[in-house]
Amino acid sequence: QCLALQIVNKPKILPNGHQSYSIRVAKLPIKLEAMLSNTLLSDIISWMPDGMMWRVINPDRFCNEVLPLYFEYSNYKSFNRLVNAWGFRRIK
């Protein structure tokens, strides 16, 4: 599943490497940027080679390992509804 993405803002990183607020209360673009910037997750969710789209590579691991870190749910359909509400669309 590839969705077009434009980053609009980044969370502030403190000198100790922690984010200045809980990522779970951040807006979707900030959460996506954090997920896509985390190299430990690159086998689960990553940028496409053109850098204009991203892809969930492993939906099962995404639901079990990634969604609970950034959202209060682990349901892939809920995540899809959220990204659709933000105007992202699946590209086949």
N, C-alpha and C positions, 0 to 999 in steps of 0.2 A: 504494500500500500504506500504510494508516494503522494505526498501532499505538498503543495506549494507553500513556502514559508518566507516571511520577511521579518527579521529581527528588529524590534523597535526600541528595546531598552535592555539593559543588563543589570543584574543585582550588584550592589556595592560589595566589594570584597574587603574585609578588614585585614590589618597587617598580619594577624595570626592565621589567615587563610579561610576563616569562616565568613559566611554571608551575614549581612547586617540585619537580616530578619529571617523568619522561617520560610523556607521555600514552599511549604504547603499552603501558605496564604498568599503567595504571589500570583500574579495574573498569568494566563496561559503562555504568552510569548516568552516571558521570563523563565517559566518552568521548562519550556521546550529548549531554550538556549542552554539552560543548565544541563539538561539531559544530553543534548547533542555535543556539549563541550566536555562531557565526562568520558575520557578514553576507556574507562573500565566498562562502559556500556556500549561500546562501538560494535560489538557483535550482536547487540539486541536492537539498537536504534542508532542510525547514523545518517550523515549527509550523503546525498547522491553526488557523484563526481562533479557535476556542474555547480554545486554549491547553492543551488536555488531551490532544491527540494530535499526532503528527508524521507526516510523509509524505516518502518518497523520491520526488522529482519526476522525476529522470532517473537510472534504474538504471545505465545504461552509464557515465555520468560519475561516478556514485557509486562504482562499482567501480574505475574507472581513476584517479580523482583524489582521492577521499576515503578509501576504505578503506585504502590503503597508508600514509596519514598516521597512522592511529589503530590499525591492526591489522597483524599480520604476514602478512596474506593480502589478496587482492582478489577473493574469490569471494562473490557475492551469496547463494548458497545457504548458505554457511558463516555469513554474517552473520545470515540468517534463523533458522538453527538456534540461534545464540547468543541472539538476542532472544527466541525461543520458550522457551529454557531458563530465561531470567530471568522468564518469566511474561507477556511481552507477547504480544498476539494481534492478528492482522490483522482489521480491520473493513472489511466490503465496503460 
